[in-house]
Amino acid sequence: MRKFCFFVFLFVSSLSFSQIDNLLNDLEEDNIDNEAKQQLFETIQINDNNLFNINNLSPEEMTLLGLNNFQQFCLQNYIQQTGQLFSLNELRFVNGFDEKTIASISPFLYVEPYVRKRPLRLDSIFYNAKQSLRFQYSENLHRPYGYRRKDNKGYLGEKFASSFRYYLKYYDRLEFSFVADKDAGEPLYYKNKTYGFDHYNISLTIRDINKHLKQMTIGDYRLSIAEGLAMKQTFDISYLSDYGIKNKRNKISPFRSTTEYDYNKGLALQMNFGRWDIITFFSYNSLDYNGSTIQQTGYHRTQTEINNKDTLFQTLIGANLQYIYKNFSIGATFLTYHFSDSISPRVSSYPYMKYYFSGTNNNIISVNTAYSIKRLHFFAELSKSANNAFAYIVGSQYDIGYKSHLSVSYRDYGKDYQNFFANAIGIHDNNQNERGIYIDYSQMINNKFNYFIGADFFYFPFISYRANKSVYGQKTKLQLNYKPNDKNLFDFCARLTNRQYNTTLQNQTILPKNNITTQFHLRYKHAFTQTLSLNFRTGYSHSFTYKDNDNYGLYSYIEAIYKDKNFPLKLNVRYTYFHSADYDNHFSIYEYTLPLNFSTANLNGEGNRVYAIVSYSLYNVQLSLKYVFTRYSHTSQISNGNDKILSNNTQYLYAQIFYSF
């Protein structure tokens, strides 16, 4: 009965639906993780009601709108030279802005004189702040094994997931957020004890407090400094995309995600003293730890997972000092972090972890620099961990014009470099045991056709996951986009990945050999009318390993989208067929989902997938529902362990209420 009431609450209420579908489709192939894409979609869609003021666009907002470095520079320079814009029509006079670019970004912009410091009076905040409430619910309509177990190893909570979010934004001066989240299987109530939501985070940010204090964030936040070898937790499109590989700027970002790892809890300050920018930060956060591994799933469904919850405490203190003079900058970062218990990787079981961090304390020192000559940008960062191991990256970007762009970089991350917070571009998540050369080039031939080509050639000097000796590899990507008119859009993407893995040879020797996977995707979108459009997409994958062991995969989907500006209803229906011979040939495909959310379909095995989404808006309230049905061929069981389902299909229901005021 409690769950039924919880579900009925979703339907008693009902964001105007976002018009950002094109941007989502443009980014669905970018090589960034799902959580980063979730941040992207939420960041840009959360502004859909109040949009972006053209006279006060930050570098991050310009990137989200799809503007490259050259266009960003030209827009900022135009405003500095001529003053603030009075109309979006003035964009025609900005170098690098053609009709297609202006048409694509105009729906997300408005024009208003920028007032640098809005008053932080309670009455002004009360009348002018934008606020929103979001409530989500999802449930697996089957009952996995974890909910039916009679021993103490099953799931202890209800099988639905839910979250609640409150967000307040007062121009660019103040932000406040509160997030509560519960994953499926986590208990709201257990053994007569009230657990409530499993995860909470709170963040308050105030900007332009006085002449020198530019930003103060209290609560949960993320940091991005230099190129990411010392500290990078924030989202940034870079690797194998045409947005450029250089980090945009040092920043403190309020954290308002349901993700339960990779963020700080404490205080962060950003100050300016003339040509000097300073960021200082302190954090004291709890982590899930099982005695050898820091858990990053955020799941607390079983007794074991609950026992591991918040068992390790991490203290972080650090600062970044940056000197900026015209087009030149140089900086230094120092951070130290301490764990309440000693970290001990399982080297005996996983030899490639030999140089992973162990102990309780680590100190990181890094220096970085950047220099620009008109359209040519150079950057570099060198970082050292407490064990005297080094990692560095150097690179350049050449914005030949708004029609073409070239990036080149070289990286060398020592096999024993250790940093919990490193997140520069590369193959390994921990920026360790890796060398690589990266190059990409993009060009807009005309208003109808553009392309991107990128390649990353890497080398692991020490043994790595599934490789018992040093190995070479590469990743390449080709993206073609053709839009002959407003009704039709074609795009093609090809990817080739070669990462060597251990293989047993004929003489029973185990050595790494090539594991080459090639994937092709072709998408066509046709708009019959302003209210009805059709998406078609197909893909093919082929993998080749030692001794001619090759496999393949394929998928195709067709999707109809109905939306009418004069009627508050939107409907999406998609049918997908997929066949994957093995996991190397699986597909991870973006699919529409509830507004302000990101979703991918993991197509592995053989089967059919259908989903339907309906969204209804009434004034500033929107109700959205999504139903997903996936049927697998040639099986009577799906997944294993606690997630095992004795069926050949899965069914999920999602619901969301969004209220903005």
RODRENTOR-165991 format. One line per field, with one value per residue (C-alpha): z, x, y; residue in three letters. Coordinates in pm, whole numbers. Each point is the difference from the previous one (the first is absolute). Last residue first. Layout:
% residues N
Z: (Z:...)
X: (X:...)
Y: (Y:...)
resn: (ALA:...)
% end
This chain:
% residues 661
Z: (-1087:-147:68:-142:71:-119:-76:-113:-55:-90:-162:-62:-222:-37:354:321:101:166:156:332:-178:-375:-303:-204:-5:-250:-300:-378:-84:237:42:121:108:112:131:51:173:25:195:-49:204:-102:-189:-61:-173:-103:-85:-149:-61:-168:-14:-199:-6:-203:42:-38:241:116:-64:296:-47:114:211:102:210:3:-168:35:-269:-359:-96:-39:-120:172:-245:59:-230:258:221:-231:-303:14:-168:31:-113:127:6:119:101:117:91:101:130:96:-328:-189:-20:-134:58:-157:-34:-191:41:-215:121:-148:163:-94:154:-123:89:-99:131:-285:217:224:13:-243:94:-232:78:-210:67:-109:69:-108:159:-111:62:69:137:-222:-296:-169:178:-114:199:-138:206:-105:252:-69:252:-27:275:-10:277:-81:205:357:97:177:-114:-45:-308:-219:157:296:-43:231:-126:-250:-48:-355:-46:-327:-10:-292:24:-268:13:-217:66:-195:43:52:-311:-135:348:-25:296:-25:306:-17:315:84:309:22:181:118:276:287:159:179:-163:134:206:-31:1:-16:-291:-121:-344:-175:-346:4:-326:-105:-308:-10:-286:-121:-269:-59:95:-186:30:379:115:287:76:279:144:315:79:302:296:286:333:208:-69:240:-250:-249:-369:-3:48:346:303:306:337:167:-109:-31:-261:12:-368:-88:-209:-324:-222:-345:-156:-338:-86:-334:-76:-316:-108:288:-99:10:371:79:325:169:237:291:269:304:265:262:282:310:237:121:-346:-262:-273:-319:-204:-349:-235:-336:-190:-359:-115:98:173:320:298:273:305:270:311:220:357:144:352:112:338:130:-158:-343:-339:-302:-113:24:-118:-324:217:81:253:196:-61:182:59:364:102:365:209:82:-345:-48:-287:-93:-273:-163:-330:-192:-276:-314:-238:-321:-239:196:331:226:311:152:352:77:352:197:293:-21:288:-87:235:-58:144:-154:-128:8:248:-219:-301:200:132:-353:-186:67:-355:-57:-274:83:256:120:-16:247:336:-134:-18:-62:28:247:-72:165:-252:-7:-295:-114:-346:-76:-307:-25:-264:220:325:-72:229:-38:319:70:318:110:-174:-313:-299:-175:144:72:-333:59:-141:146:40:-15:-241:101:-299:-174:-368:-335:17:-330:-217:-246:-63:-312:183:59:361:96:132:359:311:337:230:-102:235:-27:-348:-115:-272:224:296:5:335:123:273:295:298:-4:-322:11:-317:-109:328:-100:-68:209:4:-376:13:263:-23:232:-37:170:-58:123:-58:131:36:324:219:251:223:68:-135:-326:-138:-300:-98:-307:-260:-279:66:231:-56:175:-158:130:-209:47:-249:40:-201:-366:-13:317:-46:224:-37:191:-84:108:-99:-31:-69:37:118:370:236:146:-318:48:182:340:-108:-122:-347:-192:-35:-121:-253:-216:14:-339:-40:52:154:-46:181:-33:173:-120:160:-167:89:-195:231:-75:267:300:-92:-28:334:170:-114:-186:-246:-363:-70:-361:-158:-353:-233:-128:-315:-7:-106:-24:-315:-164:20:-314:-215:75:-84:-327:-103:45:313:-34:11:181:-225:-47:380:2:-88:356:108:229:40:268:-94:-333:73:311:-137:-331:176:207:-311:-203:274:46:-376:-19:297:-139:65:58:240:282:-90:26:339:125:-123:190:-190:143:-287:-184:308:12:31:286:-51:-182:256:179:-346:-56:334:17:-342:72:346:-137:-274:268:180:-325:-65:-271:-354:-194:-204:162:-34:-324:93:327:-170:-251:267:189:-21:360:100:202:338:344:357:166:-205:184:336:-123:4:364:92:-173:168:344:-83)
X: (838:94:-173:127:-179:166:-90:190:-129:223:-71:250:-40:103:-102:146:162:343:100:104:247:-46:-129:-301:-136:-217:224:-1:-123:-9:-305:38:-300:42:-276:57:-220:32:-208:79:-87:65:-326:-133:239:-54:283:-42:287:-23:263:59:298:45:245:344:295:118:-164:71:-259:122:-180:56:-245:-125:-327:-84:153:116:253:375:147:257:64:142:264:273:-275:-61:-211:-210:-342:-234:-348:-129:-351:-46:-307:24:-301:-20:-309:-70:-174:87:372:-81:221:-3:311:8:295:155:281:265:267:304:274:294:253:355:241:246:273:40:-281:-233:-314:-272:-280:-290:-243:-338:-199:-335:-165:-342:-154:-349:-106:187:-83:151:331:248:293:253:268:288:231:310:206:343:153:359:140:368:203:128:195:-83:214:-200:209:-301:-35:-220:-105:53:-147:118:-218:-94:-298:-152:-298:-215:-278:-246:-253:-295:-258:-312:-284:193:210:303:127:312:213:307:184:319:153:326:124:339:201:343:85:245:-26:-256:-303:-353:12:349:365:243:93:-365:11:-255:-89:-306:-168:-254:-202:-288:-229:-228:-268:-302:114:327:317:1:326:127:347:124:330:96:336:15:192:-160:76:-223:-268:-247:-282:230:-51:101:-109:65:-191:227:-181:123:355:281:276:168:-22:77:-255:151:-226:35:-252:-124:-320:-112:-316:-180:-302:-7:353:339:-57:333:17:321:120:215:-86:196:17:269:89:175:-195:-202:-146:145:-184:104:-256:18:-186:45:-270:15:-284:164:316:-115:202:-78:189:-30:186:-94:54:-195:28:-123:-84:-161:184:-11:-28:17:349:-46:-362:89:71:-371:-53:322:-24:-332:17:53:-131:80:-286:-103:113:203:21:250:-29:236:-57:221:-73:116:-207:67:-245:-25:175:-144:170:-178:23:-187:-66:-48:-146:-178:-108:-143:-196:-50:-288:-277:-194:188:-245:-291:156:44:-358:-129:-143:249:107:207:192:339:137:354:182:208:-177:-354:-18:-291:112:-54:98:197:89:203:65:202:-13:215:13:283:11:-188:-71:-273:-159:-178:-108:-97:-157:-104:-116:188:-116:105:-266:-374:-147:-343:134:-9:368:86:291:326:206:334:-52:-87:207:179:-111:-219:-375:36:-27:232:82:-118:-349:46:-191:149:219:347:293:376:29:-319:116:-1:-238:-359:-172:-325:-238:-212:-50:107:107:153:76:166:156:226:-228:-285:-251:14:-152:-194:-34:-199:5:-185:33:-202:24:-191:-338:-179:156:-283:66:-270:228:52:-185:97:214:225:-111:-46:212:-108:85:-33:132:0:127:84:145:78:153:-37:-374:-158:-14:-192:-12:-197:45:-177:98:-158:88:-248:74:-58:285:205:139:125:301:-160:-179:-360:61:-301:106:351:-145:-145:-373:-117:-155:341:-87:64:-112:115:-90:126:-54:112:91:98:83:-148:-265:153:359:-91:-186:286:257:304:-7:77:366:111:-315:-9:-237:-249:-8:-132:157:-88:-215:276:270:-77:-121:311:229:-181:-5:376:179:381:51:-283:-209:-281:-14:-152:-337:-9:-85:136:347:234:290:176:360:-47:-322:169:306:-216:-187:320:175:-298:-26:369:-19:-298:-364:-227:-249:153:337:-144:-147:336:184:-254:-267:-98:-108:-179:-217:-67:-342:-245:-216:257:272:-45:21:361:135:-216:109:366:-8:-166:264:269:-179:-19:373:158:90:-242:-250:-313:125:-165:-315:-32:60:-275:-247:35:-357:-81:-355:-157:115:-729:-108:-208:169:328:-177:-171:342:76:-355:51:340:-155:-286)
Y: (2863:-333:-332:-328:-326:-319:-359:-309:-355:-292:-336:-278:-305:-365:-89:-136:330:3:334:-160:-223:-26:190:-114:-355:-187:58:-44:350:298:226:359:212:361:229:372:256:378:255:367:306:361:53:-350:-232:-362:-235:-348:-238:-341:-270:-314:-234:-315:-285:-143:31:342:337:229:275:340:259:362:197:359:-111:-371:-220:16:-262:4:-328:-222:-281:-349:-142:-66:-145:-294:-101:315:18:295:105:332:156:358:208:359:219:364:176:361:97:318:-75:-346:-300:-346:-213:-329:-233:-271:-219:-223:-215:-203:-213:-200:-262:-93:-261:-3:-155:310:254:175:191:129:243:128:282:129:313:136:301:131:341:134:339:246:-222:-305:53:-265:-133:-245:-171:-224:-169:-206:-196:-161:-213:-123:-220:-35:-246:-4:-314:-327:-295:-320:-100:82:346:94:365:296:329:263:307:89:229:118:235:114:257:110:281:90:272:89:249:324:-55:-189:-87:-217:-103:-226:-139:-206:-149:-170:-182:-164:-262:-109:-247:-55:-345:-219:166:-57:325:146:-107:291:229:47:163:222:130:227:98:260:89:247:100:277:33:219:350:-57:-209:26:-152:-213:-134:-223:-116:-193:-154:-228:-131:-189:-166:229:261:-176:-51:-169:83:366:360:144:-132:4:12:-323:73:-252:4:-342:-91:360:193:126:208:156:236:125:186:151:203:103:203:247:82:-166:-48:-165:-193:-105:-266:-107:-258:-110:-269:-51:-238:136:-231:301:66:234:195:179:193:147:234:171:190:125:225:331:-112:-168:-124:-251:-122:-262:-106:-294:-121:-292:-140:-342:-145:-323:-291:-162:166:-230:-98:-377:17:-185:-303:-51:-281:53:376:31:377:107:343:73:137:357:110:319:245:267:256:246:173:240:245:173:207:188:166:328:-62:-269:-140:-301:-139:-323:-119:-319:-190:-337:-226:-341:-221:-372:-206:213:-305:-330:-159:113:-171:-321:15:34:300:277:92:315:-178:151:-245:73:-333:-199:-4:33:379:239:361:285:360:277:270:320:227:300:154:304:225:254:273:245:-179:-254:-255:-335:-178:-362:-140:-349:-315:-104:-203:-320:-232:-30:109:157:327:352:88:370:50:169:109:14:67:-159:-318:-47:-291:187:-26:-215:-331:-296:99:348:56:115:-102:81:-207:113:43:-44:-147:174:238:309:-33:-128:-35:-155:113:-108:231:362:171:349:193:323:116:290:295:-136:-287:-40:-350:-198:-379:-228:-379:-282:-374:-296:-375:-301:167:-76:-267:-42:-300:-258:-275:190:305:211:-296:-6:-253:253:308:283:366:336:321:358:289:367:244:371:281:-98:77:-141:-376:-239:-380:-262:-365:-319:-352:-342:-361:-286:-352:67:-75:-282:-151:-355:-143:-67:-319:-27:138:138:365:-86:-247:278:86:125:346:161:335:370:316:359:328:336:339:321:356:311:291:343:72:-179:88:369:-7:-185:254:-130:289:-87:62:1:133:-137:180:-258:-209:-357:-326:-372:18:214:-270:-208:291:207:-292:-72:365:40:119:-9:378:175:226:-252:-35:349:-153:-138:352:273:-151:130:224:49:-109:-216:-154:-80:-149:-233:-115:-46:-198:-232:-52:-93:-235:-192:84:-301:157:-205:152:351:-90:-129:310:216:192:337:225:-282:-62:-373:-168:72:-309:-214:75:-333:-154:106:-113:-312:-118:62:-155:-313:-7:-3:-284:-194:12:209:-112:217:-201:146:356:112:-189:187:333:-72:-103:328:125:-91:-75:281:-70:-523:-41:-274:-268:-43:-17:-317:-174:76:-95:-336:-50:54:-238)
resn: (PHE:SER:TYR:PHE:ILE:GLN:ALA:TYR:LEU:TYR:GLN:THR:ASN:ASN:SER:LEU:ILE:LYS:ASP:ASN:GLY:ASN:SER:ILE:GLN:SER:THR:HIS:SER:TYR:ARG:THR:PHE:VAL:TYR:LYS:LEU:SER:LEU:GLN:VAL:ASN:TYR:LEU:SER:TYR:SER:VAL:ILE:ALA:TYR:VAL:ARG:ASN:GLY:GLU:GLY:ASN:LEU:ASN:ALA:THR:SER:PHE:ASN:LEU:PRO:LEU:THR:TYR:GLU:TYR:ILE:SER:PHE:HIS:ASN:ASP:TYR:ASP:ALA:SER:HIS:PHE:TYR:THR:TYR:ARG:VAL:ASN:LEU:LYS:LEU:PRO:PHE:ASN:LYS:ASP:LYS:TYR:ILE:ALA:GLU:ILE:TYR:SER:TYR:LEU:GLY:TYR:ASN:ASP:ASN:ASP:LYS:TYR:THR:PHE:SER:HIS:SER:TYR:GLY:THR:ARG:PHE:ASN:LEU:SER:LEU:THR:GLN:THR:PHE:ALA:HIS:LYS:TYR:ARG:LEU:HIS:PHE:GLN:THR:THR:ILE:ASN:ASN:LYS:PRO:LEU:ILE:THR:GLN:ASN:GLN:LEU:THR:THR:ASN:TYR:GLN:ARG:ASN:THR:LEU:ARG:ALA:CYS:PHE:ASP:PHE:LEU:ASN:LYS:ASP:ASN:PRO:LYS:TYR:ASN:LEU:GLN:LEU:LYS:THR:LYS:GLN:GLY:TYR:VAL:SER:LYS:ASN:ALA:ARG:TYR:SER:ILE:PHE:PRO:PHE:TYR:PHE:PHE:ASP:ALA:GLY:ILE:PHE:TYR:ASN:PHE:LYS:ASN:ASN:ILE:MET:GLN:SER:TYR:ASP:ILE:TYR:ILE:GLY:ARG:GLU:ASN:GLN:ASN:ASN:ASP:HIS:ILE:GLY:ILE:ALA:ASN:ALA:PHE:PHE:ASN:GLN:TYR:ASP:LYS:GLY:TYR:ASP:ARG:TYR:SER:VAL:SER:LEU:HIS:SER:LYS:TYR:GLY:ILE:ASP:TYR:GLN:SER:GLY:VAL:ILE:TYR:ALA:PHE:ALA:ASN:ASN:ALA:SER:LYS:SER:LEU:GLU:ALA:PHE:PHE:HIS:LEU:ARG:LYS:ILE:SER:TYR:ALA:THR:ASN:VAL:SER:ILE:ILE:ASN:ASN:ASN:THR:GLY:SER:PHE:TYR:TYR:LYS:MET:TYR:PRO:TYR:SER:SER:VAL:ARG:PRO:SER:ILE:SER:ASP:SER:PHE:HIS:TYR:THR:LEU:PHE:THR:ALA:GLY:ILE:SER:PHE:ASN:LYS:TYR:ILE:TYR:GLN:LEU:ASN:ALA:GLY:ILE:LEU:THR:GLN:PHE:LEU:THR:ASP:LYS:ASN:ASN:ILE:GLU:THR:GLN:THR:ARG:HIS:TYR:GLY:THR:GLN:GLN:ILE:THR:SER:GLY:ASN:TYR:ASP:LEU:SER:ASN:TYR:SER:PHE:PHE:THR:ILE:ILE:ASP:TRP:ARG:GLY:PHE:ASN:MET:GLN:LEU:ALA:LEU:GLY:LYS:ASN:TYR:ASP:TYR:GLU:THR:THR:SER:ARG:PHE:PRO:SER:ILE:LYS:ASN:ARG:LYS:ASN:LYS:ILE:GLY:TYR:ASP:SER:LEU:TYR:SER:ILE:ASP:PHE:THR:GLN:LYS:MET:ALA:LEU:GLY:GLU:ALA:ILE:SER:LEU:ARG:TYR:ASP:GLY:ILE:THR:MET:GLN:LYS:LEU:HIS:LYS:ASN:ILE:ASP:ARG:ILE:THR:LEU:SER:ILE:ASN:TYR:HIS:ASP:PHE:GLY:TYR:THR:LYS:ASN:LYS:TYR:TYR:LEU:PRO:GLU:GLY:ALA:ASP:LYS:ASP:ALA:VAL:PHE:SER:PHE:GLU:LEU:ARG:ASP:TYR:TYR:LYS:LEU:TYR:TYR:ARG:PHE:SER:SER:ALA:PHE:LYS:GLU:GLY:LEU:TYR:GLY:LYS:ASN:ASP:LYS:ARG:ARG:TYR:GLY:TYR:PRO:ARG:HIS:LEU:ASN:GLU:SER:TYR:GLN:PHE:ARG:LEU:SER:GLN:LYS:ALA:ASN:TYR:PHE:ILE:SER:ASP:LEU:ARG:LEU:PRO:ARG:LYS:ARG:VAL:TYR:PRO:GLU:VAL:TYR:LEU:PHE:PRO:SER:ILE:SER:ALA:ILE:THR:LYS:GLU:ASP:PHE:GLY:ASN:VAL:PHE:ARG:LEU:GLU:ASN:LEU:SER:PHE:LEU:GLN:GLY:THR:GLN:GLN:ILE:TYR:ASN:GLN:LEU:CYS:PHE:GLN:GLN:PHE:ASN:ASN:LEU:GLY:LEU:LEU:THR:MET:GLU:GLU:PRO:SER:LEU:ASN:ASN:ILE:ASN:PHE:LEU:ASN:ASN:ASP:ASN:ILE:GLN:ILE:THR:GLU:PHE:LEU:GLN:GLN:LYS:ALA:GLU:ASN:ASP:ILE:ASN:ASP:GLU:GLU:LEU:ASP:ASN:LEU:LEU:ASN:ASP:ILE:GLN:SER:PHE:SER:LEU:SER:SER:VAL:PHE:LEU:PHE:VAL:PHE:PHE:CYS:PHE:LYS:ARG:MET)
% end
